[in-house]
Amino acid sequence: MKARCCYYLRIMLRASLKRLFLPLMAILVGFLIFLYTRPVPAIPAVNQIVSVPKTQAISLPWPGGGQAALGAVGYGVLDSHNPQTPVPVASIAKIITALAVLNKKPLTDGAQGPTIIFDDTDVGFFNYYYLRDGSVAQVNAGEKLNEFQALQAMLLPSANNMADSLARWAFGSVDAYVTYANTMIKNMGLGQTTVGGASGFADNTTSTATDLVKLGIAALNNPAIAQVVNQSSADIPVAGTVKNVNWLLGQDGVVGIKTGNTDKAGGCYLFAAKRNVSGHEFTLVGAILSQPQLNDAIGAADPIIKAADTGFEHLAVIHKGQIMASYQTSWGETAQAAASSDVYIWSWKGQEIKLTNNPQPIVAPAASGSSAGRVSALSGQQTAGTNLLLTRSLPGPSWHWRLFRK
């Protein structure tokens, strides 16, 4: 009886095991598949420390007194001389007026703009400055000028009355213009500039040479202003032929932009000049303030412009094939990322070159030459860069690692 019971138990156990075998095997296989197919984590990059070329700054032939600064379009302020303390800027204030008016009443390329009809108030502006020996452009009540002509009359002979007339026309009053202009320049980042009027005649518009360099760059980016300040003369109704008082215009690449001169401000000059260095064109923008006379300020610009040619250089920041990052997998494989080409950038000597090395995590397997991020260089506002590529294939993990990794 006992033997018979054991026999039946063995039969039942075998049957139970047969019924459980397939489900258990399915669970085991499923678990192994789960282990094997778990996502392989991206492999983080380890940045390679790269030294950026450094160059010695040049010494510019600054004037002895006053203050000065030099910059370039696309680079910002490059260098400055003497403390940058706000001082009166005389008629350079008219560049702010021009920018504000054109913000309010923009001109499309080549357009002359709406018609301005002058009245007795505008004649009063003329008489006020004329009696005080200020620069003026004659106007009559009922006279009509378009906006572009009014800008010419303001910027070329530096007519103070035209600055007030333009401010009144665009904003309703000179006071309203002053409120708008002060907000505008703060939004432009000119933190050391204060606008007190439209013409600069009263010496209540103050700034620094570095702020004026930024202002000059902004002005050159406005096509209407850039066109007017590069004109030697213009024919204006009633006023006749008005001439640009910037006598350095056209020499050594000078393309503008504004002079200024009062007893309190002294001689002031905001200038721009196009220069060619080894086939690459730069647009310099400089400011010279608080000189004894206007001619002193203009004359001081010429040697600075010429000397600046030696301040720019074409630097190789990164070389093709230069290793910029490395990768180490937890299953023992390694790879590197390298620059796909040379990276050259035009830089001002002594100006910091910022390098941004941005290699990306890699998902294995990855073939040699796969994209691995980008490296770029910044000098002023100039950028240059190249892609990063894997220098060798990066194999995926083995089956053993996939199954038994932690």
ABEGO torsion letter per residue (X at the ends): XAAAAAAAAAAAAAAAAAAAAAAAAAAAAAAAAAAAABBBBBBBBBBBBBBBBBBBBBBBBBBABEBBBBBBBGAEBABBBEBBBBBBAEAAAAAAAAAAAAAABBBBBGBAEBBBBBBAAAAAAAAAAAAAGBBBBBBBBGBBBBAAAAAAAAAAAGBAAAAAAAAAAAAGBAAAAAAAAAAAAAAAGBAABBBABAAGAAGABBBBAAAAAAAAAAAAABAAAAAAAABABBBBBGAEBBBBABAABGBGGBAOABBBBBAAAEBBBBBBBBBBBGGBBBBBBBBBBGBABAAAAAAAAAAAAAAAAAABBBBBABBBGBBABBBBBAAGBBBBBBBABBBBBBBBBGBBBBBBBBBBBBBOBBBBGBBAEBBBBBBEABBBBBBBBBABBBBBBBAAAAAABX
